[in-house]
Amino acid sequence: MAVTLYGAILSPYVRKVRILLAEHQIPYQHQFIPPRGQPDWYYDISPLGRIPALTDGDLKLADSAVIAQYLQDSRGGPSLYGSNPADAARVRWLEKYADYEVAPHSTFGVFFPRIVARSVGESADEAQVQRTLNEHLPPLLDYLERELGNRPWFLGQQFSLADIAVGCQLINLAHAGELIDEYRWPGLSSLLSRLTARSSVSSILPAEHALVAKLTGRL
């Protein structure tokens, strides 16, 4: 069965699935679907119209966490959920924390107004971006820094979906010109460097950088 991933490459949720697919060396096709103005037929795959979605033969799935778990269970190689139930629970919690607590500020509070807003006819509120950077994001990053500690990955020596999910939000911040402060959050800064050095990530970033440059008029 052929796997098709639907979505836009700058979405952190689409990126999460693309990295997982690459980590597991699962071949797939990618079909662009914008985060807004989706075609009517797409709602048959993703009932809420959100990205990403995935089809695997006749199977239709929406939500990046559901897709990631399905791919791990059905086609994955080494586990990206750790080696025991406690690890798996920790990974799912940190994935949820990245997707639902960090993303509203990193992706929708900083990345969207700085990178995407003008391309969809909206104005950027830089004052709100600064409030997000100075007030909303730091406590969330402080928590992740404590959870990571001095370990290379959230599960210690084992790379996991938690690292991917958190890293995808940090990548969107970087696209928006906001690198993690390596003095305040040295662990997260190092994690991002290690993540982007993996071939599963480095192989997809050039196209993302090119699109960011196009959206911001830097080409």
C-alpha positions in Angstrom: 0.0 0.0 0.0 1.2 3.5 -0.8 1.5 6.0 2.0 0.5 9.6 1.1 1.1 12.5 3.5 -1.0 15.6 3.1 -0.1 19.1 4.4 2.3 22.0 4.2 6.0 21.6 4.9 6.3 24.5 7.4 3.7 23.0 9.7 5.5 21.6 12.7 2.9 18.8 12.8 3.6 17.8 9.1 7.3 18.1 9.8 7.0 15.8 12.8 5.5 13.1 10.6 8.0 13.7 7.8 10.9 13.2 10.2 9.3 10.0 11.6 8.8 8.7 8.1 12.5 9.3 7.3 13.7 7.8 10.6 11.8 4.6 9.8 12.8 4.8 6.1 9.1 4.5 5.1 8.6 5.6 1.4 5.7 8.0 0.9 4.2 10.6 -1.4 3.6 14.1 -0.2 0.7 16.2 -1.4 0.5 19.8 -0.6 -2.6 20.9 1.4 -2.6 24.5 2.8 -3.5 25.0 6.4 -6.4 27.2 5.2 -8.7 27.0 2.2 -8.5 23.2 1.9 -10.3 21.6 -1.0 -13.6 20.0 -0.2 -12.4 16.5 -0.9 -9.8 16.8 1.8 -12.5 16.7 4.6 -13.1 13.1 3.7 -9.6 12.3 4.9 -9.3 14.9 7.7 -12.9 15.7 9.0 -11.7 18.9 10.8 -9.7 20.0 7.7 -6.5 20.1 9.7 -3.0 19.1 8.6 -1.4 16.7 8.5 -3.5 13.8 7.3 -2.4 10.5 5.9 -3.7 7.7 3.7 -2.3 4.2 3.7 -4.3 2.3 1.0 -7.9 2.7 2.1 -7.0 3.8 5.6 -7.5 7.5 6.4 -6.0 9.2 9.4 -5.8 12.7 10.8 -3.8 14.2 13.7 0.0 14.0 13.8 0.1 12.0 17.1 -2.3 9.4 15.8 -0.4 9.2 12.5 2.9 8.8 14.3 1.6 6.0 16.5 0.1 4.2 13.6 3.3 4.4 11.5 5.4 3.2 14.5 3.0 0.3 15.1 2.5 -0.8 11.5 5.7 0.0 9.7 8.2 1.4 12.1 11.7 0.1 13.0 13.4 0.9 16.3 10.8 2.4 18.7 10.6 6.1 18.9 8.5 5.7 22.1 11.2 4.3 24.3 11.6 0.7 25.6 9.0 0.4 28.3 5.5 1.7 29.2 6.9 4.5 31.4 9.1 5.7 28.6 6.1 5.6 26.2 4.0 7.6 28.6 6.7 10.2 29.0 7.1 10.5 25.2 3.4 11.0 24.7 3.2 13.6 27.4 6.1 15.6 26.0 4.6 15.3 22.5 1.3 16.6 23.8 3.1 19.4 25.7 4.9 20.5 22.5 1.8 20.2 20.3 -0.8 21.9 22.6 1.2 24.1 25.1 4.3 25.3 23.2 2.8 25.4 19.6 0.2 28.1 20.3 3.1 30.5 21.2 6.0 29.3 19.1 4.2 28.5 15.9 1.0 30.6 16.1 2.3 33.4 18.3 5.7 34.0 16.6 6.2 32.0 13.4 2.8 32.7 11.9 2.7 36.5 12.3 6.4 36.9 11.2 6.5 34.5 8.3 3.0 33.6 7.1 0.7 36.5 7.9 1.5 38.8 5.0 1.2 36.0 2.5 -2.4 35.4 3.6 -3.3 39.1 3.7 -3.0 39.6 7.5 -0.9 42.1 9.3 1.7 41.1 11.9 1.4 42.4 15.4 5.1 42.6 16.5 4.1 43.9 19.9 2.2 40.7 20.5 5.1 38.7 19.2 7.4 40.3 21.7 4.9 39.6 24.6 4.9 36.0 23.5 8.7 35.8 23.5 9.1 37.6 26.8 6.1 36.4 28.8 4.5 33.3 27.4 7.3 31.1 26.0 10.0 31.3 28.7 8.1 29.4 31.4 7.3 26.6 28.9 10.9 26.4 27.8 12.0 26.5 31.4 9.9 23.4 32.0 11.3 21.5 29.0 14.9 22.5 30.0 14.3 20.9 33.5 12.8 17.8 31.9 15.8 17.4 29.6 18.4 18.1 32.2 22.0 17.3 31.1 20.9 14.4 28.9 21.3 14.4 25.1 17.6 13.4 24.6 14.5 13.4 26.7 14.9 9.6 27.2 18.6 9.9 27.9 20.6 8.2 25.3 17.5 7.1 23.3 16.2 9.4 20.6 12.4 9.6 20.6 9.3 11.3 19.2 9.5 13.7 22.2 12.7 15.1 20.8 11.1 15.4 17.3 7.9 17.1 18.6 9.8 19.6 20.8 12.4 20.2 18.1 9.7 20.9 15.5 8.5 23.9 17.5 12.1 25.1 18.0 12.6 24.9 14.3 9.6 27.2 13.7 11.0 29.7 16.1 14.3 29.6 14.3 12.5 30.1 11.0 11.1 33.2 12.6 14.5 34.5 13.6 14.4 33.4 17.2 17.2 31.0 18.2 17.0 29.4 21.6 19.1 31.3 24.1 22.0 28.9 24.7 22.8 30.5 28.1 19.3 30.2 29.6 18.3 27.0 27.8 21.6 25.2 27.0 20.0 21.8 26.9 17.3 22.8 24.4 19.9 24.6 22.3 22.0 21.5 22.2 19.1 19.3 21.5 18.1 21.4 18.5 21.7 21.2 17.1 21.7 17.4 17.5 18.2 17.1 15.9 19.0 19.2 12.9 22.2 17.2 12.3 20.3 14.0 11.8 19.8 13.1 8.2 16.0 12.8 8.7 15.9 16.5 9.5 18.8 18.0 7.5 17.4 16.5 4.3 14.1 18.4 4.6 15.3 21.8 5.9 16.7 23.2 2.7 13.2 23.3 1.1 11.8 24.8 4.3 14.5 27.6 4.3 13.7 28.3 0.6 10.0 28.6 1.3 10.6 30.9 4.3 12.8 33.1 2.1 10.0 33.2 -0.5 7.3 34.1 2.0 9.4 36.8 3.5 10.6 38.2 0.2 14.2 37.4 0.9 14.7 35.4 -2.4 
